[in-house]
Amino acid sequence: MLQSLGVSLKAETLYRAALQHHHHGVSALTTTTGLTETEGRTALDELAELALLKPSAQVDGKLRPVSPDVGLAKLLASAEAQVALQQAKMKQARAETAAITADHQRA
């Protein structure tokens, strides 16, 4: 579901588990999700890179999931901005195509 926002399926699985079991460590989360520890650590790295996990203020060295209404909203806004940029490029390409067509028809 979140792949369109740049989140892999394994990272999404781990994120959802972390939201439900925020007190679990890496080992418990990987067991809960069925991921290997290596897959879990890779997914955690991905989630941290996407700002869906952040360091805990209470426990040193522990990561906690960012609330979806904040973290996913940022990813969605970024994806929407990319779509808007692509649409602007297509609008420009359409205008250039029309200009080339008009020049060709005049020739």
Backbone as a printed PyTorch tensor [residue, N CA C, xyz], in Angstrom:
tensor([[[  0.8210,  -1.1910,   0.0000],
         [  0.0000,   0.0000,   0.0000],
         [  0.8680,   1.2600,   0.0000]],

        [[  1.9360,   1.2810,   0.7570],
         [  2.7790,   2.4750,   0.8530],
         [  3.9130,   2.4890,  -0.1620]],

        [[  3.9540,   1.4920,  -1.0340],
         [  5.0320,   1.4350,  -2.0190],
         [  5.0180,   2.6770,  -2.9110]],

        [[  3.8450,   3.2180,  -3.1990],
         [  3.7640,   4.4180,  -4.0350],
         [  4.3650,   5.6380,  -3.3390]],

        [[  4.5970,   5.5250,  -2.0400],
         [  5.2430,   6.6010,  -1.2820],
         [  6.7180,   6.3090,  -1.0360]],

        [[  7.2140,   5.2180,  -1.6290],
         [  8.6230,   4.8820,  -1.5000],
         [  8.9630,   3.9950,  -0.3240]],

        [[  7.9490,   3.3730,   0.2720],
         [  8.1590,   2.4840,   1.4180],
         [  8.0530,   1.0440,   0.9240]],

        [[  9.0970,   0.2540,   1.1430],
         [  9.0430,  -1.1450,   0.7170],
         [  8.0220,  -1.9060,   1.5550]],

        [[  7.5940,  -3.0390,   1.0390],
         [  6.6050,  -3.8560,   1.7420],
         [  7.1300,  -4.3100,   3.1060]],

        [[  8.4050,  -4.7070,   3.1630],
         [  8.9740,  -5.1530,   4.4430],
         [  9.0440,  -4.0050,   5.4450]],

        [[  9.4140,  -2.8200,   4.9670],
         [  9.4800,  -1.6590,   5.8600],
         [  8.0790,  -1.2800,   6.3370]],

        [[  7.1040,  -1.3540,   5.4400],
         [  5.7240,  -1.0570,   5.8390],
         [  5.2490,  -2.0410,   6.9000]],

        [[  5.5510,  -3.3100,   6.6900],
         [  5.1590,  -4.3460,   7.6470],
         [  5.7640,  -4.0540,   9.0180]],

        [[  7.0370,  -3.7150,   9.0220],
         [  7.7100,  -3.4250,  10.2820],
         [  7.1660,  -2.1410,  10.9180]],

        [[  6.8950,  -1.1310,  10.1100],
         [  6.3450,   0.1370,  10.6180],
         [  4.9880,  -0.0990,  11.2830]],

        [[  4.1340,  -0.8550,  10.6130],
         [  2.8190,  -1.1410,  11.1960],
         [  2.9650,  -1.9010,  12.5270]],

        [[  3.8900,  -2.8490,  12.5530],
         [  4.1260,  -3.5990,  13.7950],
         [  4.6740,  -2.6830,  14.8790]],

        [[  5.5860,  -1.7900,  14.5180],
         [  6.1710,  -0.8620,  15.4890],
         [  5.1080,   0.0850,  16.0420]],

        [[  4.1610,   0.4810,  15.2130],
         [  3.0710,   1.3450,  15.6870],
         [  2.1930,   0.6150,  16.7000]],

        [[  1.9530,  -0.6640,  16.4520],
         [  1.1150,  -1.4520,  17.3520],
         [  1.8530,  -1.9020,  18.6040]],

        [[  3.1610,  -2.1460,  18.4630],
         [  3.9640,  -2.6900,  19.5650],
         [  5.1750,  -1.7840,  19.7880]],

        [[  4.9360,  -0.5210,  20.0700],
         [  6.0260,   0.4570,  20.1530],
         [  7.0470,   0.1470,  21.2330]],

        [[  6.7130,  -0.6920,  22.1660],
         [  7.6330,  -1.0640,  23.2440],
         [  8.5590,  -2.2240,  22.8420]],

        [[  8.2860,  -2.8910,  21.7100],
         [  9.1050,  -4.0210,  21.2600],
         [ 10.4480,  -3.5450,  20.7270]],

        [[ 11.4510,  -4.3610,  20.9100],
         [ 12.7560,  -4.1180,  20.3090],
         [ 12.8130,  -4.7450,  18.9290]],

        [[ 13.9740,  -4.6570,  18.2940],
         [ 14.1550,  -5.1880,  16.9340],
         [ 13.8360,  -6.6700,  16.8760]],

        [[ 14.3740,  -7.4370,  17.7960],
         [ 14.1550,  -8.8970,  17.7690],
         [ 12.6810,  -9.2450,  17.8690]],

        [[ 11.9880,  -8.6100,  18.7970],
         [ 10.5570,  -8.9030,  18.9700],
         [  9.7540,  -8.4650,  17.7530]],

        [[ 10.1090,  -7.3320,  17.1630],
         [  9.3920,  -6.8630,  15.9760],
         [  9.6110,  -7.7930,  14.7890]],

        [[ 10.8350,  -8.2520,  14.6300],
         [ 11.1000,  -9.1580,  13.5040],
         [ 10.3700, -10.4830,  13.7100]],

        [[ 10.3050, -10.9540,  14.9340],
         [  9.5620, -12.1800,  15.2300],
         [  8.0820, -11.9650,  14.9420]],

        [[  7.5500, -10.8350,  15.3740],
         [  6.1360, -10.5080,  15.1620],
         [  5.7930, -10.4450,  13.6820]],

        [[  6.6950,  -9.8960,  12.8850],
         [  6.4240,  -9.6880,  11.4570],
         [  6.8380, -10.8600,  10.5770]],

        [[  7.6420, -11.7690,  11.1140],
         [  8.1280, -12.8870,  10.3210],
         [  9.3390, -12.5360,   9.4690]],

        [[  9.9020, -11.3530,   9.6780],
         [ 11.1100, -10.9640,   8.9560],
         [ 12.3280, -11.5500,   9.6540]],

        [[ 13.3810, -11.7760,   8.8920],
         [ 14.6350, -12.1770,   9.5250],
         [ 15.2070, -10.9470,  10.2200]],

        [[ 16.1670, -11.1520,  11.0900],
         [ 16.7630, -10.0110,  11.7800],
         [ 17.4480,  -9.0690,  10.7860]],

        [[ 18.0910,  -9.6430,   9.7770],
         [ 18.7340,  -8.8210,   8.7450],
         [ 17.6930,  -8.0040,   7.9900]],

        [[ 16.5870,  -8.6360,   7.6020],
         [ 15.5100,  -7.9180,   6.9120],
         [ 14.9340,  -6.8320,   7.8110]],

        [[ 14.7900,  -7.1710,   9.0880],
         [ 14.2620,  -6.2010,  10.0410],
         [ 15.1680,  -4.9940,  10.1930]],

        [[ 16.4510,  -5.2260,  10.2810],
         [ 17.3990,  -4.1120,  10.4160],
         [ 17.4360,  -3.2620,   9.1440]],

        [[ 17.3540,  -3.9180,   7.9970],
         [ 17.3020,  -3.1810,   6.7300],
         [ 16.0340,  -2.3280,   6.6720]],

        [[ 14.9140,  -2.9130,   7.0830],
         [ 13.6480,  -2.1690,   7.1090],
         [ 13.7120,  -1.0090,   8.0910]],

        [[ 14.3370,  -1.2300,   9.2390],
         [ 14.4980,  -0.1430,  10.2150],
         [ 15.3300,   0.9940,   9.6390]],

        [[ 16.4050,   0.6490,   8.9430],
         [ 17.2400,   1.6710,   8.2980],
         [ 16.4180,   2.4680,   7.2940]],

        [[ 15.6180,   1.7610,   6.5130],
         [ 14.7660,   2.4220,   5.5210],
         [ 13.7750,   3.3620,   6.2080]],

        [[ 13.1440,   2.8840,   7.2620],
         [ 12.1670,   3.7090,   7.9780],
         [ 12.8160,   4.9350,   8.6060]],

        [[ 14.0190,   4.7740,   9.1180],
         [ 14.7310,   5.9240,   9.6890],
         [ 15.0690,   6.9280,   8.5930]],

        [[ 15.4940,   6.4180,   7.4310],
         [ 15.8300,   7.2920,   6.3040],
         [ 14.5960,   8.0570,   5.8140]],

        [[ 13.4420,   7.4260,   5.8770],
         [ 12.1930,   8.0580,   5.4590],
         [ 11.5630,   8.9080,   6.5690]],

        [[ 12.2390,   8.9920,   7.6960],
         [ 11.7650,   9.7530,   8.8630],
         [ 10.4610,   9.1830,   9.4340]],

        [[ 10.2930,   7.8680,   9.3270],
         [  9.1540,   7.2120,   9.9460],
         [  9.5310,   6.5960,  11.2930]],

        [[ 10.8070,   6.6200,  11.5990],
         [ 11.3160,   6.2440,  12.9200],
         [ 12.2310,   7.3550,  13.3750]],

        [[ 12.2280,   7.6150,  14.6730],
         [ 13.1570,   8.6020,  15.2130],
         [ 13.6380,   8.1370,  16.5800]],

        [[ 14.7620,   8.6930,  17.0180],
         [ 15.2840,   8.2850,  18.3270],
         [ 14.2870,   8.5820,  19.4490]],

        [[ 14.1980,   7.6620,  20.3730],
         [ 13.3230,   7.8340,  21.5290],
         [ 13.8950,   8.8920,  22.4710]],

        [[ 13.0400,   9.7340,  22.9810],
         [ 13.4620,  10.7320,  23.9600],
         [ 13.6510,  10.0960,  25.3390]],

        [[ 13.0030,   8.9440,  25.5500],
         [ 13.0490,   8.2910,  26.8570],
         [ 14.1800,   7.2770,  26.9890]],

        [[ 14.4750,   6.5490,  25.9360],
         [ 15.4490,   5.4590,  26.0280],
         [ 16.5600,   5.6730,  25.0070]],

        [[ 17.7920,   5.8310,  25.5030],
         [ 18.9390,   6.0110,  24.6190],
         [ 19.1090,   4.8290,  23.6780]],

        [[ 19.3680,   5.1070,  22.4020],
         [ 19.6390,   4.0630,  21.4310],
         [ 18.4130,   3.3490,  20.9050]],

        [[ 17.2370,   3.7110,  21.3690],
         [ 16.0050,   3.0640,  20.9040],
         [ 15.2930,   3.9880,  19.9160]],

        [[ 14.7270,   3.3730,  18.8900],
         [ 13.9580,   4.1280,  17.9110],
         [ 12.4750,   3.9510,  18.1980]],

        [[ 11.7130,   4.9660,  17.8790],
         [ 10.2620,   4.8530,  18.0390],
         [  9.5920,   5.2890,  16.7480]],

        [[  8.4350,   4.7170,  16.4290],
         [  7.7570,   5.0840,  15.1890],
         [  7.1720,   6.4890,  15.2750]],

        [[  7.2620,   7.2050,  14.1910],
         [  6.6460,   8.5200,  14.0910],
         [  5.1710,   8.3010,  13.7730]],

        [[  4.3240,   9.0860,  14.3900],
         [  2.8900,   8.9680,  14.1710],
         [  2.5760,   9.0410,  12.6720]],

        [[  1.7070,   8.1670,  12.1810],
         [  1.4090,   8.1660,  10.7440],
         [  0.8180,   9.4800,  10.2470]],

        [[  0.0710,  10.1730,  11.0990],
         [ -0.5090,  11.4310,  10.6400],
         [  0.5560,  12.5030,  10.3940]],

        [[  1.7370,  12.3000,  10.9320],
         [  2.8510,  13.2170,  10.6810],
         [  3.7800,  12.6270,   9.6210]],

        [[  4.3010,  11.4430,   9.8710],
         [  5.2910,  10.8310,   8.9870],
         [  4.7630,  10.5190,   7.5990]],

        [[  3.6030,   9.8910,   7.5450],
         [  3.0480,   9.5380,   6.2400],
         [  2.5340,  10.7660,   5.5080]],

        [[  2.0600,  11.7590,   6.2580],
         [  1.6110,  13.0070,   5.6230],
         [  2.7750,  13.6860,   4.9050]],

        [[  3.9600,  13.6460,   5.5000],
         [  5.1380,  14.2360,   4.8460],
         [  5.4950,  13.4810,   3.5730]],

        [[  5.4520,  12.1530,   3.6320],
         [  5.7460,  11.3510,   2.4380],
         [  4.7100,  11.6110,   1.3460]],

        [[  3.4520,  11.7060,   1.7370],
         [  2.3880,  11.9630,   0.7770],
         [  2.5560,  13.3430,   0.1360]],

        [[  2.8720,  14.3440,   0.9440],
         [  3.0770,  15.6990,   0.4160],
         [  4.2460,  15.7210,  -0.5680]],

        [[  5.3050,  15.0020,  -0.2510],
         [  6.4550,  14.9300,  -1.1460],
         [  6.0760,  14.2600,  -2.4600]],

        [[  5.3200,  13.1630,  -2.3920],
         [  4.8850,  12.4610,  -3.6010],
         [  3.9690,  13.3540,  -4.4390]],

        [[  3.0910,  14.0830,  -3.7810],
         [  2.1940,  14.9910,  -4.4990],
         [  2.9710,  16.1100,  -5.1710]],

        [[  4.0090,  16.6150,  -4.5190],
         [  4.8440,  17.6580,  -5.1180],
         [  5.5590,  17.1250,  -6.3560]],

        [[  6.0090,  15.8760,  -6.2970],
         [  6.6630,  15.2590,  -7.4640],
         [  5.6780,  15.1120,  -8.6230]],

        [[  4.4490,  14.7450,  -8.3080],
         [  3.4220,  14.6130,  -9.3470],
         [  3.1290,  15.9840,  -9.9550]],

        [[  3.0120,  17.0080,  -9.1260],
         [  2.7430,  18.3590,  -9.6240],
         [  3.8760,  18.8390, -10.5250]],

        [[  5.1000,  18.5540, -10.1540],
         [  6.2480,  18.9210, -10.9800],
         [  6.1980,  18.1950, -12.3180]],

        [[  5.8860,  16.9070, -12.2810],
         [  5.7820,  16.1340, -13.5180],
         [  4.6540,  16.6830, -14.3930]],

        [[  3.5390,  17.0650, -13.7890],
         [  2.4310,  17.6340, -14.5510],
         [  2.8430,  18.9560, -15.1980]],

        [[  3.6000,  19.7760, -14.4870],
         [  4.0820,  21.0410, -15.0480],
         [  5.0090,  20.7730, -16.2320]],

        [[  5.8630,  19.7640, -16.1180],
         [  6.7490,  19.4050, -17.2270],
         [  5.9520,  18.9260, -18.4340]],

        [[  4.8970,  18.1480, -18.1960],
         [  4.0570,  17.6670, -19.2920],
         [  3.3160,  18.8270, -19.9500]],

        [[  2.8720,  19.7870, -19.1710],
         [  2.2000,  20.9680, -19.7170],
         [  3.1630,  21.7330, -20.6300]],

        [[  4.4050,  21.8880, -20.1870],
         [  5.4230,  22.5650, -20.9990],
         [  5.7110,  21.7730, -22.2710]],

        [[  5.8150,  20.4650, -22.1540],
         [  6.0650,  19.6150, -23.3270],
         [  4.9000,  19.7100, -24.3030]],

        [[  3.6870,  19.7750, -23.7850],
         [  2.5000,  19.9130, -24.6410],
         [  2.5600,  21.2290, -25.4180]],

        [[  2.9440,  22.3030, -24.7260],
         [  3.0520,  23.6090, -25.3800],
         [  4.1450,  23.5950, -26.4480]],

        [[  5.2640,  22.9830, -26.1490],
         [  6.3590,  22.8830, -27.1280],
         [  5.9480,  22.0390, -28.3250]],

        [[  5.2230,  20.9670, -28.0580],
         [  4.7260,  20.1170, -29.1430],
         [  3.7840,  20.9070, -30.0460]],

        [[  2.8970,  21.6790, -29.4450],
         [  1.9600,  22.5010, -30.2230],
         [  2.7140,  23.5260, -31.0700]],

        [[  3.7550,  24.1310, -30.5070],
         [  4.5430,  25.1150, -31.2490],
         [  5.2640,  24.4690, -32.4290]],

        [[  5.8450,  23.3060, -32.2200],
         [  6.5320,  22.5950, -33.3040],
         [  5.5340,  22.1990, -34.3940]],

        [[  4.3610,  21.7220, -33.9700],
         [  3.3140,  21.3400, -34.9240],
         [  2.8830,  22.5450, -35.7440]],

        [[  2.6920,  23.6740, -35.0860],
         [  2.2800,  24.8950, -35.7850],
         [  3.3570,  25.3330, -36.7820]],

        [[  4.6150,  25.2780, -36.3660],
         [  5.7140,  25.6310, -37.2820],
         [  5.7130,  24.6980, -38.4850]],

        [[  5.5120,  23.4280, -38.2570],
         [  5.5050,  22.4390, -39.3390],
         [  4.3600,  22.6990, -40.3150]],

        [[  3.2010,  23.0410, -39.7910],
         [  2.0410,  23.2730, -40.6480],
         [  2.1910,  24.5460, -41.4960]],

        [[  2.9400,  25.5170, -40.9810],
         [  3.1920,  26.7610, -41.7200],
         [  4.2200,  26.5580, -42.8170]],

        [[  5.0560,  25.5580, -42.6730],
         [  6.1680,  25.3580, -43.6350],
         [  5.7090,  24.7720, -44.9340]]])
